[in-house]
Amino acid sequence: MLATAESCTGGMIAAACTELSGSSNWFERGFVTYSNEAKTELLGVDPALIAANGAVSEVVARAMAFGAVRHSKATVAVAVTGVAGPTGGSAEKPVGTVWFGFMVDGALTSETRRFDGDRATVRAATVRHALQRLLDLLG
């Protein structure tokens, strides 16, 4: 079973999954944790991690993926946190920066990508990458 933990995509990964007929056989739930408080309340992300690293960071993406599995009946999770733009970017985290966290059968991995384009383009690219990478990890 799969759970999603989404910030910058606002539920778009869960929506893409549930567009498929039969997804109730493998999709367990989706967490839309746009605010830092939601990441803490729904996924158990330590607020100190967010304070020290920012919401858009590797440690937060990993904590989100871990929390999605911990707070669901899923054994697989994908988490995304990023800067979709057009505002909110910085020199160290420019618009288009997205961190991905994956939990697959107990193994926690993460990666970052930077996507060019407007808000809609960054969000769509994030969904595509998250699902493709998840499929790769599942083999």
Secondary structure as GFF3:
##gff-version 3
##sequence-region A 1 139
A	DSSP	beta_strand	2	6	.	.	.	ID=ss1
A	DSSP	alpha_helix	12	18	.	.	.	ID=ss2
A	DSSP	three_ten_helix	23	25	.	.	.	ID=ss3
A	DSSP	beta_strand	27	32	.	.	.	ID=ss4
A	DSSP	alpha_helix	36	43	.	.	.	ID=ss5
A	DSSP	alpha_helix	47	53	.	.	.	ID=ss6
A	DSSP	alpha_helix	58	70	.	.	.	ID=ss7
A	DSSP	beta_strand	76	82	.	.	.	ID=ss8
A	DSSP	beta_strand	97	104	.	.	.	ID=ss9
A	DSSP	beta_strand	107	114	.	.	.	ID=ss10
A	DSSP	alpha_helix	119	138	.	.	.	ID=ss11
###
